Amino acid sequence: MKMITAIVNRKDAGEVCDALTECSFAFTKMATTGGFLNSGNVTLLIGTDDERVDEAVEIIRKHCAQRMEPMASVVNAGVPAFGYYKTEVLVGGATVFVTNVEKFEKM
C-alpha cells in the first residue's frame, strides 16, 4: 500500500478531485498555503494499492496546469519603501510524494 501526498494549486483542485472520485480513489482534502507565494493550495492524501499509484499520479498530472500569474515584488534600492513592480511567476502544477505505508486500518 502507498500514500500519495499531492499538493495542488487551488485552481486545479476541483478537476483533480472530480477525476480521482470518478476513478474510485478515496482521498482526504486539506486547504493549505504555499510558503513561496502564500498562495492557496489543496493537499490531497490518497491511500491506494501499489498497482494503482501510476494511475493516480497520471490523473493528477493530466488535471494540473502550470501557468504564469502576476505577482507584486518590492524593489528595494537601499531606500525603504522604494517601490513595487509587477512580475510574472510560474505557478500551478502539482508536487507529489509517494511513500510506503507500513500499516493501514479503517475503523
Biopython code that builds the backbone (N, CA, C, O; Angstrom):
import numpy as np
from Bio.PDB.StructureBuilder import StructureBuilder

atoms = [
    (1, "MET", "N", (0.845, -1.173, 0.000)),
    (1, "MET", "CA", (0.000, 0.000, 0.000)),
    (1, "MET", "C", (0.887, 1.232, 0.000)),
    (1, "MET", "O", (1.980, 1.231, 0.568)),
    (2, "LYS", "N", (0.397, 2.290, -0.651)),
    (2, "LYS", "CA", (1.135, 3.549, -0.766)),
    (2, "LYS", "C", (0.255, 4.708, -0.309)),
    (2, "LYS", "O", (-0.973, 4.644, -0.362)),
    (3, "MET", "N", (0.924, 5.770, 0.141)),
    (3, "MET", "CA", (0.266, 7.030, 0.452)),
    (3, "MET", "C", (0.791, 8.050, -0.542)),
    (3, "MET", "O", (1.995, 8.296, -0.612)),
    (4, "ILE", "N", (-0.109, 8.640, -1.308)),
    (4, "ILE", "CA", (0.256, 9.701, -2.241)),
    (4, "ILE", "C", (-0.148, 11.014, -1.588)),
    (4, "ILE", "O", (-1.312, 11.214, -1.241)),
    (5, "THR", "N", (0.813, 11.898, -1.426)),
    (5, "THR", "CA", (0.548, 13.244, -0.925)),
    (5, "THR", "C", (0.738, 14.170, -2.109)),
    (5, "THR", "O", (1.845, 14.298, -2.633)),
    (6, "ALA", "N", (-0.343, 14.821, -2.534)),
    (6, "ALA", "CA", (-0.284, 15.690, -3.707)),
    (6, "ALA", "C", (-0.662, 17.111, -3.304)),
    (6, "ALA", "O", (-1.752, 17.351, -2.784)),
    (7, "ILE", "N", (0.241, 18.039, -3.548)),
    (7, "ILE", "CA", (-0.013, 19.450, -3.284)),
    (7, "ILE", "C", (-0.366, 20.081, -4.625)),
    (7, "ILE", "O", (0.453, 20.132, -5.543)),
    (8, "VAL", "N", (-1.613, 20.565, -4.719)),
    (8, "VAL", "CA", (-2.191, 21.004, -5.982)),
    (8, "VAL", "C", (-2.639, 22.462, -5.838)),
    (8, "VAL", "O", (-3.151, 22.857, -4.791)),
    (9, "ASN", "N", (-2.446, 23.255, -6.887)),
    (9, "ASN", "CA", (-2.943, 24.626, -6.891)),
    (9, "ASN", "C", (-4.460, 24.617, -6.733)),
    (9, "ASN", "O", (-5.145, 23.776, -7.315)),
    (10, "ARG", "N", (-4.978, 25.550, -5.950)),
    (10, "ARG", "CA", (-6.422, 25.569, -5.674)),
    (10, "ARG", "C", (-7.267, 25.687, -6.941)),
    (10, "ARG", "O", (-8.402, 25.211, -6.970)),
    (11, "LYS", "N", (-6.730, 26.312, -7.984)),
    (11, "LYS", "CA", (-7.481, 26.459, -9.240)),
    (11, "LYS", "C", (-7.654, 25.128, -9.967)),
    (11, "LYS", "O", (-8.574, 24.971, -10.770)),
    (12, "ASP", "N", (-6.778, 24.178, -9.689)),
    (12, "ASP", "CA", (-6.849, 22.863, -10.330)),
    (12, "ASP", "C", (-7.528, 21.814, -9.458)),
    (12, "ASP", "O", (-7.872, 20.735, -9.941)),
    (13, "ALA", "N", (-7.723, 22.119, -8.189)),
    (13, "ALA", "CA", (-8.165, 21.116, -7.215)),
    (13, "ALA", "C", (-9.509, 20.483, -7.561)),
    (13, "ALA", "O", (-9.675, 19.273, -7.409)),
    (14, "GLY", "N", (-10.461, 21.273, -8.020)),
    (14, "GLY", "CA", (-11.780, 20.736, -8.337)),
    (14, "GLY", "C", (-11.726, 19.664, -9.405)),
    (14, "GLY", "O", (-12.325, 18.598, -9.261)),
    (15, "GLU", "N", (-11.001, 19.952, -10.485)),
    (15, "GLU", "CA", (-10.881, 18.967, -11.575)),
    (15, "GLU", "C", (-10.156, 17.712, -11.124)),
    (15, "GLU", "O", (-10.553, 16.600, -11.471)),
    (16, "VAL", "N", (-9.090, 17.891, -10.349)),
    (16, "VAL", "CA", (-8.332, 16.737, -9.869)),
    (16, "VAL", "C", (-9.201, 15.867, -8.975)),
    (16, "VAL", "O", (-9.243, 14.648, -9.141)),
    (17, "CYS", "N", (-9.896, 16.490, -8.026)),
    (17, "CYS", "CA", (-10.754, 15.736, -7.102)),
    (17, "CYS", "C", (-11.880, 15.019, -7.840)),
    (17, "CYS", "O", (-12.186, 13.866, -7.536)),
    (18, "ASP", "N", (-12.497, 15.694, -8.807)),
    (18, "ASP", "CA", (-13.568, 15.058, -9.584)),
    (18, "ASP", "C", (-13.048, 13.835, -10.344)),
    (18, "ASP", "O", (-13.699, 12.790, -10.367)),
    (19, "ALA", "N", (-11.877, 13.969, -10.961)),
    (19, "ALA", "CA", (-11.308, 12.860, -11.740)),
    (19, "ALA", "C", (-10.906, 11.698, -10.837)),
    (19, "ALA", "O", (-11.118, 10.538, -11.191)),
    (20, "LEU", "N", (-10.327, 12.000, -9.672)),
    (20, "LEU", "CA", (-9.969, 10.931, -8.736)),
    (20, "LEU", "C", (-11.212, 10.198, -8.241)),
    (20, "LEU", "O", (-11.216, 8.970, -8.150)),
    (21, "THR", "N", (-12.256, 10.940, -7.924)),
    (21, "THR", "CA", (-13.506, 10.339, -7.460)),
    (21, "THR", "C", (-14.122, 9.465, -8.550)),
    (21, "THR", "O", (-14.610, 8.369, -8.275)),
    (22, "GLU", "N", (-14.096, 9.955, -9.782)),
    (22, "GLU", "CA", (-14.651, 9.200, -10.911)),
    (22, "GLU", "C", (-13.939, 7.857, -11.095)),
    (22, "GLU", "O", (-14.545, 6.888, -11.551)),
    (23, "CYS", "N", (-12.668, 7.805, -10.745)),
    (23, "CYS", "CA", (-11.888, 6.567, -10.878)),
    (23, "CYS", "C", (-11.814, 5.795, -9.564)),
    (23, "CYS", "O", (-10.963, 4.920, -9.400)),
    (24, "SER", "N", (-12.698, 6.117, -8.637)),
    (24, "SER", "CA", (-12.854, 5.401, -7.365)),
    (24, "SER", "C", (-11.654, 5.491, -6.429)),
    (24, "SER", "O", (-11.381, 4.549, -5.684)),
    (25, "PHE", "N", (-10.935, 6.608, -6.456)),
    (25, "PHE", "CA", (-9.881, 6.843, -5.472)),
    (25, "PHE", "C", (-10.488, 7.566, -4.287)),
    (25, "PHE", "O", (-11.204, 8.555, -4.450)),
    (26, "ALA", "N", (-10.201, 7.069, -3.091)),
    (26, "ALA", "CA", (-10.629, 7.747, -1.863)),
    (26, "ALA", "C", (-9.488, 8.657, -1.428)),
    (26, "ALA", "O", (-8.318, 8.285, -1.524)),
    (27, "PHE", "N", (-9.829, 9.851, -0.948)),
    (27, "PHE", "CA", (-8.791, 10.789, -0.545)),
    (27, "PHE", "C", (-9.316, 11.735, 0.528)),
    (27, "PHE", "O", (-10.524, 11.877, 0.719)),
    (28, "THR", "N", (-8.393, 12.369, 1.214)),
    (28, "THR", "CA", (-8.706, 13.429, 2.162)),
    (28, "THR", "C", (-8.151, 14.715, 1.586)),
    (28, "THR", "O", (-7.006, 14.757, 1.137)),
    (29, "LYS", "N", (-8.961, 15.768, 1.595)),
    (29, "LYS", "CA", (-8.591, 17.050, 1.014)),
    (29, "LYS", "C", (-8.405, 18.074, 2.132)),
    (29, "LYS", "O", (-9.273, 18.230, 2.990)),
    (30, "MET", "N", (-7.261, 18.774, 2.115)),
    (30, "MET", "CA", (-6.987, 19.802, 3.116)),
    (30, "MET", "C", (-6.582, 21.093, 2.418)),
    (30, "MET", "O", (-5.801, 21.074, 1.466)),
    (31, "ALA", "N", (-7.116, 22.216, 2.895)),
    (31, "ALA", "CA", (-6.692, 23.511, 2.379)),
    (31, "ALA", "C", (-5.334, 23.842, 2.992)),
    (31, "ALA", "O", (-5.158, 23.752, 4.207)),
    (32, "THR", "N", (-4.378, 24.224, 2.149)),
    (32, "THR", "CA", (-3.038, 24.560, 2.622)),
    (32, "THR", "C", (-2.570, 25.836, 1.929)),
    (32, "THR", "O", (-3.179, 26.286, 0.958)),
    (33, "THR", "N", (-1.499, 26.406, 2.431)),
    (33, "THR", "CA", (-0.937, 27.625, 1.861)),
    (33, "THR", "C", (0.526, 27.398, 1.546)),
    (33, "THR", "O", (1.276, 26.877, 2.371)),
    (34, "GLY", "N", (0.931, 27.793, 0.344)),
    (34, "GLY", "CA", (2.324, 27.662, -0.051)),
    (34, "GLY", "C", (3.189, 28.710, 0.618)),
    (34, "GLY", "O", (2.722, 29.812, 0.906)),
    (35, "GLY", "N", (4.432, 28.381, 0.865)),
    (35, "GLY", "CA", (5.339, 29.291, 1.550)),
    (35, "GLY", "C", (5.939, 30.353, 0.653)),
    (35, "GLY", "O", (6.209, 31.459, 1.122)),
    (36, "PHE", "N", (6.157, 30.062, -0.618)),
    (36, "PHE", "CA", (6.838, 30.997, -1.510)),
    (36, "PHE", "C", (5.943, 32.167, -1.902)),
    (36, "PHE", "O", (6.337, 33.325, -1.759)),
    (37, "LEU", "N", (4.763, 31.878, -2.386)),
    (37, "LEU", "CA", (3.852, 32.936, -2.844)),
    (37, "LEU", "C", (2.694, 33.163, -1.890)),
    (37, "LEU", "O", (1.847, 34.019, -2.146)),
    (38, "ASN", "N", (2.641, 32.421, -0.804)),
    (38, "ASN", "CA", (1.499, 32.459, 0.107)),
    (38, "ASN", "C", (0.190, 32.248, -0.646)),
    (38, "ASN", "O", (-0.837, 32.838, -0.308)),
    (39, "SER", "N", (0.241, 31.409, -1.656)),
    (39, "SER", "CA", (-0.950, 31.156, -2.460)),
    (39, "SER", "C", (-1.697, 29.946, -1.938)),
    (39, "SER", "O", (-1.132, 29.101, -1.244)),
    (40, "GLY", "N", (-2.973, 29.873, -2.281)),
    (40, "GLY", "CA", (-3.804, 28.774, -1.825)),
    (40, "GLY", "C", (-3.525, 27.493, -2.577)),
    (40, "GLY", "O", (-3.419, 27.477, -3.803)),
    (41, "ASN", "N", (-3.412, 26.437, -1.831)),
    (41, "ASN", "CA", (-3.222, 25.098, -2.388)),
    (41, "ASN", "C", (-4.229, 24.158, -1.753)),
    (41, "ASN", "O", (-4.921, 24.507, -0.797)),
    (42, "VAL", "N", (-4.291, 22.985, -2.297)),
    (42, "VAL", "CA", (-5.040, 21.891, -1.693)),
    (42, "VAL", "C", (-4.067, 20.723, -1.590)),
    (42, "VAL", "O", (-3.395, 20.381, -2.563)),
    (43, "THR", "N", (-3.995, 20.118, -0.420)),
    (43, "THR", "CA", (-3.162, 18.938, -0.241)),
    (43, "THR", "C", (-4.083, 17.727, -0.158)),
    (43, "THR", "O", (-4.990, 17.672, 0.673)),
    (44, "LEU", "N", (-3.834, 16.770, -1.025)),
    (44, "LEU", "CA", (-4.633, 15.546, -1.077)),
    (44, "LEU", "C", (-3.828, 14.398, -0.492)),
    (44, "LEU", "O", (-2.660, 14.211, -0.834)),
    (45, "LEU", "N", (-4.448, 13.639, 0.379)),
    (45, "LEU", "CA", (-3.858, 12.414, 0.917)),
    (45, "LEU", "C", (-4.631, 11.259, 0.303)),
    (45, "LEU", "O", (-5.827, 11.099, 0.548)),
    (46, "ILE", "N", (-3.943, 10.460, -0.492)),
    (46, "ILE", "CA", (-4.584, 9.387, -1.243)),
    (46, "ILE", "C", (-3.926, 8.066, -0.848)),
    (46, "ILE", "O", (-2.750, 7.844, -1.135)),
    (47, "GLY", "N", (-4.673, 7.209, -0.200)),
    (47, "GLY", "CA", (-4.181, 5.872, 0.115)),
    (47, "GLY", "C", (-4.622, 4.925, -0.983)),
    (47, "GLY", "O", (-5.803, 4.883, -1.328)),
    (48, "THR", "N", (-3.684, 4.162, -1.539)),
    (48, "THR", "CA", (-4.047, 3.278, -2.637)),
    (48, "THR", "C", (-3.129, 2.061, -2.686)),
    (48, "THR", "O", (-2.047, 2.055, -2.098)),
    (49, "ASP", "N", (-3.580, 1.040, -3.392)),
    (49, "ASP", "CA", (-2.757, -0.146, -3.620)),
    (49, "ASP", "C", (-1.588, 0.213, -4.527)),
    (49, "ASP", "O", (-1.677, 1.131, -5.343)),
    (50, "ASP", "N", (-0.515, -0.509, -4.377)),
    (50, "ASP", "CA", (0.699, -0.253, -5.166)),
    (50, "ASP", "C", (0.405, -0.205, -6.671)),
    (50, "ASP", "O", (0.953, 0.632, -7.388)),
    (51, "GLU", "N", (-0.455, -1.098, -7.139)),
    (51, "GLU", "CA", (-0.748, -1.208, -8.571)),
    (51, "GLU", "C", (-1.446, 0.012, -9.140)),
    (51, "GLU", "O", (-1.433, 0.208, -10.355)),
    (52, "ARG", "N", (-2.061, 0.847, -8.291)),
    (52, "ARG", "CA", (-2.839, 1.988, -8.791)),
    (52, "ARG", "C", (-2.115, 3.325, -8.651)),
    (52, "ARG", "O", (-2.672, 4.371, -8.985)),
    (53, "VAL", "N", (-0.888, 3.295, -8.162)),
    (53, "VAL", "CA", (-0.141, 4.550, -7.955)),
    (53, "VAL", "C", (0.036, 5.304, -9.273)),
    (53, "VAL", "O", (-0.253, 6.498, -9.343)),
    (54, "ASP", "N", (0.501, 4.631, -10.304)),
    (54, "ASP", "CA", (0.734, 5.295, -11.593)),
    (54, "ASP", "C", (-0.543, 5.907, -12.150)),
    (54, "ASP", "O", (-0.516, 6.993, -12.729)),
    (55, "GLU", "N", (-1.649, 5.218, -11.975)),
    (55, "GLU", "CA", (-2.945, 5.730, -12.454)),
    (55, "GLU", "C", (-3.302, 7.026, -11.729)),
    (55, "GLU", "O", (-3.721, 7.994, -12.364)),
    (56, "ALA", "N", (-3.141, 7.054, -10.418)),
    (56, "ALA", "CA", (-3.466, 8.250, -9.637)),
    (56, "ALA", "C", (-2.560, 9.420, -10.007)),
    (56, "ALA", "O", (-3.022, 10.549, -10.173)),
    (57, "VAL", "N", (-1.268, 9.137, -10.135)),
    (57, "VAL", "CA", (-0.314, 10.201, -10.487)),
    (57, "VAL", "C", (-0.618, 10.741, -11.881)),
    (57, "VAL", "O", (-0.499, 11.944, -12.111)),
    (58, "GLU", "N", (-1.003, 9.885, -12.800)),
    (58, "GLU", "CA", (-1.341, 10.340, -14.152)),
    (58, "GLU", "C", (-2.594, 11.221, -14.143)),
    (58, "GLU", "O", (-2.664, 12.195, -14.893)),
    (59, "ILE", "N", (-3.568, 10.898, -13.318)),
    (59, "ILE", "CA", (-4.768, 11.735, -13.190)),
    (59, "ILE", "C", (-4.379, 13.119, -12.675)),
    (59, "ILE", "O", (-4.843, 14.133, -13.196)),
    (60, "ILE", "N", (-3.540, 13.155, -11.666)),
    (60, "ILE", "CA", (-3.092, 14.435, -11.118)),
    (60, "ILE", "C", (-2.348, 15.227, -12.198)),
    (60, "ILE", "O", (-2.601, 16.416, -12.387)),
    (61, "ARG", "N", (-1.443, 14.569, -12.893)),
    (61, "ARG", "CA", (-0.669, 15.229, -13.959)),
    (61, "ARG", "C", (-1.584, 15.805, -15.039)),
    (61, "ARG", "O", (-1.386, 16.931, -15.496)),
    (62, "LYS", "N", (-2.572, 15.034, -15.437)),
    (62, "LYS", "CA", (-3.474, 15.435, -16.521)),
    (62, "LYS", "C", (-4.310, 16.663, -16.158)),
    (62, "LYS", "O", (-4.640, 17.468, -17.029)),
    (63, "HIS", "N", (-4.650, 16.807, -14.880)),
    (63, "HIS", "CA", (-5.578, 17.870, -14.479)),
    (63, "HIS", "C", (-4.924, 19.048, -13.769)),
    (63, "HIS", "O", (-5.626, 19.918, -13.253)),
    (64, "CYS", "N", (-3.609, 19.094, -13.733)),
    (64, "CYS", "CA", (-2.893, 20.221, -13.126)),
    (64, "CYS", "C", (-2.119, 20.955, -14.210)),
    (64, "CYS", "O", (-1.317, 20.360, -14.930)),
    (65, "ALA", "N", (-2.368, 22.244, -14.316)),
    (65, "ALA", "CA", (-1.703, 23.033, -15.348)),
    (65, "ALA", "C", (-0.792, 24.079, -14.719)),
    (65, "ALA", "O", (-1.164, 24.748, -13.754)),
    (66, "GLN", "N", (0.409, 24.210, -15.281)),
    (66, "GLN", "CA", (1.269, 25.307, -14.865)),
    (66, "GLN", "C", (0.872, 26.539, -15.665)),
    (66, "GLN", "O", (0.510, 26.432, -16.836)),
    (67, "ARG", "N", (0.940, 27.708, -15.037)),
    (67, "ARG", "CA", (0.581, 28.942, -15.703)),
    (67, "ARG", "C", (1.368, 30.093, -15.103)),
    (67, "ARG", "O", (1.881, 30.001, -13.988)),
    (68, "MET", "N", (1.454, 31.167, -15.853)),
    (68, "MET", "CA", (2.123, 32.373, -15.366)),
    (68, "MET", "C", (1.066, 33.267, -14.714)),
    (68, "MET", "O", (-0.008, 33.486, -15.275)),
    (69, "GLU", "N", (1.387, 33.780, -13.515)),
    (69, "GLU", "CA", (0.481, 34.697, -12.827)),
    (69, "GLU", "C", (1.264, 35.905, -12.339)),
    (69, "GLU", "O", (2.427, 35.791, -11.952)),
    (70, "PRO", "N", (0.610, 37.071, -12.361)),
    (70, "PRO", "CA", (1.301, 38.283, -11.907)),
    (70, "PRO", "C", (1.522, 38.265, -10.397)),
    (70, "PRO", "O", (0.723, 37.719, -9.635)),
    (71, "MET", "N", (2.630, 38.877, -9.992)),
    (71, "MET", "CA", (2.956, 38.975, -8.575)),
    (71, "MET", "C", (3.626, 40.316, -8.351)),
    (71, "MET", "O", (4.511, 40.707, -9.112)),
    (72, "ALA", "N", (3.210, 41.025, -7.310)),
    (72, "ALA", "CA", (3.853, 42.293, -6.962)),
    (72, "ALA", "C", (5.137, 41.996, -6.205)),
    (72, "ALA", "O", (5.152, 41.185, -5.278)),
    (73, "SER", "N", (6.206, 42.654, -6.605)),
    (73, "SER", "CA", (7.501, 42.486, -5.941)),
    (73, "SER", "C", (7.966, 43.836, -5.407)),
    (73, "SER", "O", (7.656, 44.886, -5.969)),
    (74, "VAL", "N", (8.699, 43.786, -4.335)),
    (74, "VAL", "CA", (9.226, 45.012, -3.746)),
    (74, "VAL", "C", (10.586, 45.300, -4.354)),
    (74, "VAL", "O", (11.453, 44.429, -4.416)),
    (75, "VAL", "N", (10.759, 46.545, -4.804)),
    (75, "VAL", "CA", (12.053, 46.995, -5.288)),
    (75, "VAL", "C", (12.684, 47.772, -4.142)),
    (75, "VAL", "O", (12.143, 48.785, -3.699)),
    (76, "ASN", "N", (13.816, 47.303, -3.670)),
    (76, "ASN", "CA", (14.483, 47.977, -2.559)),
    (76, "ASN", "C", (15.893, 48.325, -3.011)),
    (76, "ASN", "O", (16.800, 47.494, -2.952)),
    (77, "ALA", "N", (16.064, 49.551, -3.459)),
    (77, "ALA", "CA", (17.372, 50.008, -3.939)),
    (77, "ALA", "C", (18.128, 50.692, -2.805)),
    (77, "ALA", "O", (18.724, 51.752, -2.993)),
    (78, "GLY", "N", (18.098, 50.079, -1.637)),
    (78, "GLY", "CA", (18.771, 50.653, -0.486)),
    (78, "GLY", "C", (17.963, 51.738, 0.190)),
    (78, "GLY", "O", (18.416, 52.341, 1.162)),
    (79, "VAL", "N", (16.774, 51.988, -0.316)),
    (79, "VAL", "CA", (15.912, 53.023, 0.247)),
    (79, "VAL", "C", (14.617, 52.362, 0.696)),
    (79, "VAL", "O", (13.979, 51.680, -0.107)),
    (80, "PRO", "N", (14.205, 52.537, 1.944)),
    (80, "PRO", "CA", (12.952, 51.920, 2.401)),
    (80, "PRO", "C", (11.767, 52.362, 1.545)),
    (80, "PRO", "O", (11.661, 53.521, 1.143)),
    (81, "ALA", "N", (10.889, 51.413, 1.283)),
    (81, "ALA", "CA", (9.657, 51.670, 0.517)),
    (81, "ALA", "C", (9.952, 52.337, -0.820)),
    (81, "ALA", "O", (9.265, 53.282, -1.209)),
    (82, "PHE", "N", (10.961, 51.857, -1.519)),
    (82, "PHE", "CA", (11.353, 52.426, -2.808)),
    (82, "PHE", "C", (10.256, 52.242, -3.843)),
    (82, "PHE", "O", (10.000, 53.155, -4.629)),
    (83, "GLY", "N", (9.600, 51.086, -3.865)),
    (83, "GLY", "CA", (8.516, 50.894, -4.815)),
    (83, "GLY", "C", (8.197, 49.433, -5.064)),
    (83, "GLY", "O", (8.843, 48.525, -4.540)),
    (84, "TYR", "N", (7.178, 49.243, -5.882)),
    (84, "TYR", "CA", (6.724, 47.915, -6.271)),
    (84, "TYR", "C", (6.768, 47.801, -7.782)),
    (84, "TYR", "O", (6.635, 48.795, -8.497)),
    (85, "TYR", "N", (6.953, 46.607, -8.252)),
    (85, "TYR", "CA", (6.803, 46.353, -9.673)),
    (85, "TYR", "C", (6.123, 45.003, -9.827)),
    (85, "TYR", "O", (6.178, 44.152, -8.940)),
    (86, "LYS", "N", (5.486, 44.830, -10.968)),
    (86, "LYS", "CA", (4.809, 43.558, -11.224)),
    (86, "LYS", "C", (5.710, 42.659, -12.046)),
    (86, "LYS", "O", (6.379, 43.095, -12.982)),
    (87, "THR", "N", (5.705, 41.422, -11.676)),
    (87, "THR", "CA", (6.442, 40.404, -12.411)),
    (87, "THR", "C", (5.543, 39.182, -12.535)),
    (87, "THR", "O", (4.540, 39.071, -11.829)),
    (88, "GLU", "N", (5.890, 38.289, -13.407)),
    (88, "GLU", "CA", (5.111, 37.059, -13.540)),
    (88, "GLU", "C", (5.932, 35.888, -13.037)),
    (88, "GLU", "O", (7.142, 35.819, -13.257)),
    (89, "VAL", "N", (5.258, 34.965, -12.359)),
    (89, "VAL", "CA", (5.908, 33.770, -11.844)),
    (89, "VAL", "C", (5.121, 32.541, -12.298)),
    (89, "VAL", "O", (3.913, 32.604, -12.526)),
    (90, "LEU", "N", (5.822, 31.444, -12.419)),
    (90, "LEU", "CA", (5.208, 30.183, -12.814)),
    (90, "LEU", "C", (4.553, 29.544, -11.593)),
    (90, "LEU", "O", (5.215, 29.302, -10.583)),
    (91, "VAL", "N", (3.260, 29.275, -11.688)),
    (91, "VAL", "CA", (2.527, 28.631, -10.597)),
    (91, "VAL", "C", (1.752, 27.445, -11.159)),
    (91, "VAL", "O", (1.702, 27.230, -12.370)),
    (92, "GLY", "N", (1.160, 26.695, -10.265)),
    (92, "GLY", "CA", (0.329, 25.577, -10.693)),
    (92, "GLY", "C", (1.118, 24.286, -10.753)),
    (92, "GLY", "O", (2.187, 24.154, -10.156)),
    (93, "GLY", "N", (0.568, 23.349, -11.482)),
    (93, "GLY", "CA", (1.180, 22.031, -11.490)),
    (93, "GLY", "C", (0.887, 21.347, -10.167)),
    (93, "GLY", "O", (-0.076, 21.695, -9.483)),
    (94, "ALA", "N", (1.694, 20.403, -9.813)),
    (94, "ALA", "CA", (1.496, 19.689, -8.552)),
    (94, "ALA", "C", (2.844, 19.191, -8.057)),
    (94, "ALA", "O", (3.766, 18.960, -8.839)),
    (95, "THR", "N", (2.937, 19.035, -6.762)),
    (95, "THR", "CA", (4.078, 18.381, -6.140)),
    (95, "THR", "C", (3.532, 17.106, -5.523)),
    (95, "THR", "O", (2.600, 17.147, -4.720)),
    (96, "VAL", "N", (4.112, 15.975, -5.899)),
    (96, "VAL", "CA", (3.574, 14.678, -5.491)),
    (96, "VAL", "C", (4.655, 13.864, -4.786)),
    (96, "VAL", "O", (5.777, 13.734, -5.274)),
    (97, "PHE", "N", (4.291, 13.321, -3.631)),
    (97, "PHE", "CA", (5.159, 12.419, -2.879)),
    (97, "PHE", "C", (4.460, 11.070, -2.782)),
    (97, "PHE", "O", (3.261, 11.014, -2.510)),
    (98, "VAL", "N", (5.186, 9.998, -2.997)),
    (98, "VAL", "CA", (4.642, 8.653, -2.842)),
    (98, "VAL", "C", (5.479, 7.951, -1.770)),
    (98, "VAL", "O", (6.696, 7.823, -1.897)),
    (99, "THR", "N", (4.804, 7.504, -0.720)),
    (99, "THR", "CA", (5.505, 6.856, 0.388)),
    (99, "THR", "C", (4.885, 5.493, 0.688)),
    (99, "THR", "O", (3.711, 5.253, 0.407)),
    (100, "ASN", "N", (5.690, 4.615, 1.259)),
    (100, "ASN", "CA", (5.202, 3.297, 1.663)),
    (100, "ASN", "C", (4.367, 3.421, 2.930)),
    (100, "ASN", "O", (4.651, 4.254, 3.791)),
    (101, "VAL", "N", (3.351, 2.597, 3.037)),
    (101, "VAL", "CA", (2.511, 2.544, 4.221)),
    (101, "VAL", "C", (2.770, 1.197, 4.903)),
    (101, "VAL", "O", (2.547, 0.140, 4.313)),
    (102, "GLU", "N", (3.232, 1.248, 6.123)),
    (102, "GLU", "CA", (3.519, 0.002, 6.845)),
    (102, "GLU", "C", (2.254, -0.655, 7.378)),
    (102, "GLU", "O", (2.156, -1.881, 7.433)),
    (103, "LYS", "N", (1.295, 0.160, 7.768)),
    (103, "LYS", "CA", (0.065, -0.394, 8.339)),
    (103, "LYS", "C", (-1.097, 0.498, 7.950)),
    (103, "LYS", "O", (-0.975, 1.723, 7.942)),
    (104, "PHE", "N", (-2.219, -0.114, 7.628)),
    (104, "PHE", "CA", (-3.443, 0.615, 7.273)),
    (104, "PHE", "C", (-4.590, -0.042, 7.995)),
    (104, "PHE", "O", (-4.751, -1.261, 7.937)),
    (105, "GLU", "N", (-5.397, 0.763, 8.681)),
    (105, "GLU", "CA", (-6.569, 0.272, 9.388)),
    (105, "GLU", "C", (-7.712, 1.248, 9.182)),
    (105, "GLU", "O", (-7.553, 2.445, 9.420)),
    (106, "LYS", "N", (-8.835, 0.767, 8.754)),
    (106, "LYS", "CA", (-10.009, 1.619, 8.611)),
    (106, "LYS", "C", (-10.954, 1.273, 9.740)),
    (106, "LYS", "O", (-11.384, 0.126, 9.863)),
    (107, "MET", "N", (-11.280, 2.255, 10.566)),
    (107, "MET", "CA", (-12.100, 1.993, 11.759)),
    (107, "MET", "C", (-13.438, 2.672, 11.654)),
    (107, "MET", "O", (-14.260, 2.563, 12.564)),
]
sb = StructureBuilder()
sb.init_structure("model")
sb.init_model(0)
sb.init_chain("A")
sb.init_seg("    ")
for serial, (resi, resn, name, xyz) in enumerate(atoms, 1):
    if name == "N":
        sb.init_residue(resn, " ", resi, " ")
    sb.init_atom(name, np.array(xyz, "f"), 0.0, 1.0, " ", f" {name:<3s}", serial, name[0])
structure = sb.get_structure()
